[in-house]
C-alpha cells in the first residue's frame, strides 16, 4: 500500500498531496484566510468581492443534507396530503416474498363469518390477496399471491380481519381496503380494574339509545363500535386521534363524552370563520373543571402496637368447666343444672312478656283539677287577659248599637 492510498485525518491523500475541502466545507475551515479577506468566486453561491462574514450571513445552515429546502415545498399547486391511488403499473413484477397475517375470532362470530365470507373473499381477490377461514382453529388468515401488486394492501387486509373479529359488520369492514379509510382498535379493558365502574363508564360512552355514539360519529367522521373490552373505530387519521382521546378520557373518568361533544361542535363553528384561521381558539373553547364529590369515608381500624409476642391462648370449654368445677359433676347433675338454667331463662322471658302486655292497659296519669290554674304560665295568663278585655269591648259596643235601634218617637213629640 502506497502513501497515496491511505486516509489521514479528515482529508484524503492522493499521490502524497492532501486535498482541501471545496465549497462550503472549505469556507468553514477558512482556507487559512482571515474573516476580512475576500475569496474567489469559485465557491458556489459566492459573489465577487464577498467576505467570509457576508458569505456566512447569506448561507443558511442545515444540520443534515436531507432537510434542505426543496423547490416543491412552497408550491401552492401541490397538495402534500393527497394520497394517490395505487397504479398496478408501478409494480408490474409483483412481490418477491409471501406475507401473511392471521387472527383469532370468538365463537359467537362463527356463524356470521361463515355467511359473510364469500363477500370478503371477492373483495380481497380484486387486490390479489388470498384469504382463508378456519372454523376448526377459529382463525382467519390473509396472504399475498403472485397477482398482488400493491405492497401495502396486505396491511389493509390484516386490519380487515381484525375488524371482522371485533364484531364490525362485513360491508363496513370491507371499506378499510380503500386508501382514505384507516382503523384503530382501542383496548379499554385494562384501563380500570373495578368491573362495575367499567360497565358504567362504557355505557356513558354509548349514551341513551346510542345518542352519544352517534354524535361522536358525526363530529369526528368515524365509524365507532363498542364491543366488549375494545372500541373499534374507522375513519381518517385526524378523527381516529380524537376518538382515542375521547374514549380514554371517558374510561379513565377524566372528562365526560358530552363535554368533548360540546368542544367539537364549537371547533366546527370556528373552522367556518377564515379570520380565526391563524389565531388561538383557547378563549372560545369552554373549560370544564372536575368537581370533587364527597365520598363516604372508609372507617379504618386503628393499628394495635406491634409486639413480638403472640397473644395469650383463649381458655377452652374444658378449661372453663374445670375452673367452675362442672367437669367433675356426674351426668345426672349436669343435666339437672342445664335444665334449671333453661327454666330460669323461660321464667324471665315470660315475666317480661306479661309486663309488656299489661302496660297497654295501664291508664295515663291525669293532672288534678285544683292544680290547673297553677300550671298556667305567665304567657298563657296574659293571652287569657287580652282575650277577656277584647270580649268586654265588643259587648259594650254591641249594647250601644242595640240602644240606638230601640228609639221611641213619642219621647220627641211636643
Buried (B, 14 or more C-beta within 10 A) or exposed (E): EEEEEEEEEEEEBEEEEEEEEEEBEBBEEEBEEEEEEBBEEEBEEBEEEBBBEBBBEEBEEEEEEEEEEEEEEEEEEEEEEEEEEBEEEEEEEBBEEEBBBBBEBEEEBEEBBEEBBEEBBEBBEEBBBBBEBEEEEBBBBBBBBEBBBBBEBBEBBBBBBBBBBBBBEBEBBBBBBEEEBBBBBBEBEEBBEEEEEBEEBBEBBBBEEEEBBEBBBEBBBBBBBBEEBBBBBBBBEEBBBBBBEBBBBBBEBEBBBBBBBBBBEBBEEBEEEEEEEEEEEEEBEEEEEEEEEEEEEEEEEEEEEEEEEEEEEEEEEEEEBEEEEBEEBEEEEEEEEEEEEEEEEEEEEEEEEEEEEEEEEEEEEEEEEEEEEEEEEEEEEEEEEEEEEEEEEEEEEEEEEEEEEEEEEEEEEE
